[in-house]
């Protein structure tokens, strides 16, 4: 009776924990270098390449598939069951090959993407995320132990979580249309909640049909090296489903007081190097 009572909860827990956890790619976590970290089809672009490099000491297998992610105000993702843009589904309109790769240590593989852009596609932006899912390694000691010693009835089941890492694949139609502004900048002292590092908190606001993609650089005119960068945040996107994104940028200077701080949002991808937005404000003395 006791074993039957806990059988269903254990099975359900195994199913939940066995689901893929999809996160924005971090090479240290995935042991996989992906370049570029996003793909943007704009203008007459019809094809693109993604390079995968296995940086782990083991042979790994990765399987690719599409998912739909919705960005929130803080840049986190929530999974959607269907495309965010019914007028054009990127998962249907972009073909990629191969769909699964096995890479030895330091091994490389090029993944080719091809776009089939509809003739009468309305102006706007269309997106899906391409997930790189690491499959279980047969030589993993934990997996081999699980296979050699399967749990007996009533015992706690070993749980296996498959990690997946995703990059956005974006199709833009029409001339680039995004107006970005920076507002509400404020200095946040270092606390236990933010790891003891002081921060600049601000809001990126976006108007228009397209997303913004870039990096934020913070400079301070009273640092030892005037206008030295005291904060950098890479891979900052504001997708069309949100109008504002709140950023917290860690600062390299432990004591920032007095003078002026300048926050600059530089474009990346097709807008690489362009200043998309900039804000200068006074620091308290």
DRENVEX-956414 format. One record per residue (C-alpha): residue in three letters; x, y, z. Coordinates in steps of 0.05 Angstrom, whole numbers, plus 32768, in hexadecimal, padded with zeros to 4 digits. Layout:
BEGIN
ALAXYZ;...
***
This chain:
BEGIN
UNK800080008000;UNK803880308013;UNK805D80237FD1;UNK801D802B7FA7;UNK800D806D7FCB;UNK804F808C7FB5;UNK8054806D7F70;UNK802B80A27F4B;UNK804D80DE7F6B;UNK809280C17F5B;UNK807F80B67F12;UNK806380FC7F0C;UNK80A1811A7F2C;UNK80CD80F37EFC;UNK80A6810D7EC0;UNK80AB81557ED8;UNK80F681527EE7;UNK8103812C7EA7;UNK80EB81677E7D;UNK811E81917E58;UNK813481D07E7B;UNK814082047E45;UNK816C823F7E57;UNK819182757E30;UNK81D382577E1D;UNK820E825D7E4C;UNK824B82387E32;UNK826482267E78;UNK822382037E87;UNK821881E17E44;UNK826181D07E33;UNK824C81E77DEF;UNK826182267DCA;UNK822E82417D9A;UNK823D82797D69;UNK821782A57D5D;UNK81E982A77D99;UNK81B082BE7D6D;UNK819C82BB7D24;UNK817A82F67D02;UNK815E82F07CBB;UNK815183367CA0;UNK815083567C5B;UNK815E83217C27;UNK818382F17C56;UNK816D82A97C48;UNK81A1827F7C6B;UNK81CD827E7CA9;UNK81FF82517CCD;UNK8207823F7D16;UNK824982227D2E;UNK824881F07D68;UNK828781DF7D8F;UNK828981AA7DC5;UNK82B681C77DFC;UNK82AF818C7E2C;UNK82E181527E33;UNK82AB81207E1F;UNK8286810F7DDF;UNK8241812D7DE2;UNK820281287DB7;UNK81D481637DAD;UNK818E81627D8E;UNK816F81A27D72;UNK812681B57D71;UNK80F981F37D72;UNK80D582127DAE;UNK80AF82537DB9;UNK80C582807DF1;UNK80A382BF7E0B;UNK80CF82F47E2C;UNK80B983187E6B;UNK80CC835C7E87;UNK810B83407EA8;UNK8124831B7E6B;UNK810F82D67E83;UNK80EA82A57E55;UNK80A982817E5C;UNK809782487E2D;UNK805E82507DFC;UNK803A82157DDB;UNK803182377D98;UNK8054826C7D6E;UNK804E82B47D85;UNK804582CA7D3C;UNK800F82A27D17;UNK801C82CA7CD7;UNK805E82A57CD1;UNK8078826C7CFB;UNK80C5826C7CFC;UNK80C582237D10;UNK80A182137CCF;UNK80C582457CA3;UNK810E82397CB7;UNK812D81F67CA8;UNK816D81E07CCC;UNK819D81A67CC1;UNK81B6817A7CE0;UNK818381707D17;UNK81B181487D44;UNK81FD81487D4C;UNK823081207D72;UNK826F81477D82;UNK82B1812D7D9F;UNK82D981597DCE;UNK82E9819A7DA9;UNK82BF81817D6F;UNK829B81B37D42;UNK825C81B07D19;UNK823B81E37CEC;UNK81EF81E67CED;UNK81CF82047CAF;UNK818F822C7CB2;UNK8165823D7C74;UNK812A826D7C74;UNK80ED82667C47;UNK80D282AD7C4B;UNK808A82B47C33;UNK808082E57BF9;UNK804B83107C1C;UNK8066830E7C63;UNK804C83497C8C;UNK808083797CA9;UNK809483657CEF;UNK80BE83337D16;UNK80B682E87D1D;UNK80DC82BB7D4D;UNK80E782767D69;UNK811F825A7D94;UNK814C82227D7D;UNK815C81F37DB7;UNK819C81CB7DBC;UNK818C81917DEA;UNK81C581687E06;UNK81B2811E7E05;UNK81C880EF7E3E;UNK820E80D57E37;UNK821280897E39;UNK8255808F7E5E;UNK823880BB7E95;UNK824780967ED6;UNK820580AB7EF4;UNK81DE80917EB8;UNK8205804F7EB7;UNK81F980457F01;UNK81AF80517EF6;UNK81AE801E7EBD;UNK81D67FEA7EE4;UNK81AD7FF47F24;UNK816680067F11;UNK813C801D7F4D;UNK81117FE87F6E;UNK80C87FF27F7A;UNK80BD80247FB3;UNK810380427FAD;UNK8110808B7F9B;UNK811880927F50;UNK815780B27F33;UNK814380F17F0D;UNK816481077ECC;UNK815E814F7EB5;UNK816F815D7E6C;UNK818C81A27E63;UNK817A81CA7E25;UNK8197820D7E0F;UNK817582397DDC;UNK818482737DAD;UNK815182A07D8A;UNK8148829A7D3F;UNK812882DA7D25;UNK810982EC7CE2;UNK80FF83367CD6;UNK80D483527C9E;UNK80D7839B7C88;UNK810683D37C9A;UNK812183D07CE1;UNK80ED83EF7D0F;UNK810083F67D59;UNK810784347D84;UNK812D84277DC5;UNK813384547E02;UNK8153844E7E47;UNK812D84677E85;UNK812B84617ED1;UNK817684577EDC;UNK8189844E7F24;UNK81C484377F4E;UNK81B983F77F77;UNK81EB83EC7FB0;UNK820983A77FB8;UNK81E183797FE5;UNK81DE832F7FF5;UNK81A4832A7FC3;UNK81CF83417F88;UNK820F831E7F9D;UNK822D835C7FBE;UNK8239837F7F7C;UNK821D83C57F70;UNK81F083CB7F33;UNK81D083FB7F03;UNK818683EC7EFB;UNK816284097EBE;UNK812883FE7E8F;UNK812F83F37E44;UNK80F084097E1E;UNK80E183F37DD7;UNK80B0840B7DA2;UNK80A783EF7D5C;UNK809E83AD7D38;UNK80E383907D44;UNK810D837B7D7F;UNK814E839A7D97;UNK818C83717DA1;UNK81CD838A7DBF;UNK81FA83967DFB;UNK81F783CA7E32;UNK823783EE7E48;UNK823D841A7E86;UNK8274844E7E8D;UNK8284847D7EC7;UNK82AB84BE7EC0;UNK82CB84BA7F05;UNK82EB84767F00;UNK833784707F03;UNK8336846C7EB7;UNK830484A17EA1;UNK82C984847E7B;UNK82E2843E7E89;UNK82AC84087E83;UNK829383F77EC8;UNK825B83C97EB1;UNK824A839F7E74;UNK820D83747E65;UNK820E834B7E25;UNK81D883297DFC;UNK81A0835A7E10;UNK816083537DE8;UNK811C83747DEC;UNK80EC834A7DC3;UNK80AB83637DA4;UNK807E83437DD7;UNK809683737E0D;UNK809B83BF7E0E;UNK80CC83C47E48;UNK8104839B7E65;UNK812383A77EA9;UNK816F839D7EAE;UNK819D83967EEA;UNK81E683A07ED5;UNK821D838B7F04;UNK825383C07F0D;UNK829E83B37F10;UNK82AB83F07F3C;UNK829C83E27F86;UNK8290842C7F96;UNK826C84577F64;UNK825B849C7F7E;UNK825A84E17F5F;UNK826684F37F16;UNK823C84DA7EDC;UNK822C84947EC3;UNK821C84877E7A;UNK81F584497E64;UNK81FA84387E1A;UNK81D284017DF6;UNK81F983EB7DB9;UNK81D783C37D82;UNK81EC837D7D6E;UNK81DA83507D34;UNK81C4837A7CF8;UNK81CA83BA7D22;UNK820F83A87D3D;UNK823583E57D56;UNK81FA84157D52;UNK81E7843C7D90;UNK819F84287D9C;UNK819684507DDB;UNK81C084787E0D;UNK81B384997E51;UNK81E184C37E7D;UNK81CF84D37EC5;UNK81EF84F07F04;UNK820684C47F3D;UNK81FC84D97F85;UNK823A84F27FA9;
***
